[in-house]
């Protein structure tokens, strides 16, 4: 069972992602914004982060991604970014995202991608 931190400002999507990943056997720590997600990532060193790109002012998903990648002991953590906007996969990868998922994300696709990433990218954060 992996720990996944979710940063999603939409409460309905945050709840859906939490239910889907919990049913898949993961421990989920869901946050409504990038700032609280970063605090959880620093405190708990999850095996994976799932973040929305566009969140309220303060810390966007891309800001969260940049902070994770800029912190040596957090940088190995895989980060999936989700968007309903115009961000493309190449740009997301160049910014350090492990994967870009377009909204709406089906529960099956979310679980499949999370499980695949966790199977091939074990993190060594401690």
Protein Blocks (a to p, Z undefined) as FASTA:
>chain_A
ZZdddddfblklmmmmmmmmmmnopacdddfbfklmmmmmmmnopabdcddfbdcehiaf
klmmmmmmmmmklmmpccddddfblbdfklmmmnopabdcdddddfklmmmmmmmmmmmm
ccfbZZ
